[in-house]
Amino acid sequence: MSRTDTSVDKSIIEDRARQRSARVALLLLVPTVLVCGFLYVASDTGGRCITYGDGCSRVPDAWAYTAFAVSAVCGSLAAGAPGHRRGMRAARGGLLAVQLLAHAAVAALIVS
């Protein structure tokens, strides 16, 4: 086995791991939103916001919706796009990073 065969195999294995990670993160997106929403409602601040409209977050709701959409789109592309093209293998790492950052942003925006 030559050195290039090993690097190609390693590249394919890493790409599959990124694809699997994107799928797992995509499956956890909706449960993350539900748990964070429940945590917010269960907190004192969330309870006051819902009951009296006092102490609600000043962050626009559109930010959370946008972060959710970015996470869903990047996750769908990273998880579903075929990896037989070299360009997709290179882009999948960036898509996964953006997906995870948007996922964390959604959770932070909902809890805040």
PEDA-V890194 format. One record per backbone hydrogen bond with DSSP energy under -1.0 kcal/mol. NH is the residue of the N-H (numbers start at 1). CO is the residue of the C=O. If there is no record, write none. Layout:
# PEDA-V890194
nh/co
NH/CO
NH/CO
This chain:
# PEDA-V890194
nh/co
6/2
7/3
8/4
9/5
10/6
11/7
12/8
13/9
14/10
15/11
16/12
17/13
18/14
19/15
20/16
21/17
22/18
23/19
24/20
25/21
26/22
27/23
28/24
32/28
33/29
34/30
35/31
36/32
37/33
38/34
39/35
40/36
41/37
42/38
47/43
48/44
49/45
50/46
51/47
52/48
53/48
54/48
63/60
65/61
66/62
67/63
68/64
69/65
70/66
71/67
72/68
73/69
74/70
75/71
76/72
77/73
78/74
79/75
80/76
81/77
89/85
90/86
91/87
92/88
95/91
96/92
97/93
98/94
99/95
100/96
101/97
102/98
103/99
104/100
105/101
106/102
107/103
108/104
109/105
110/106
111/107
112/108
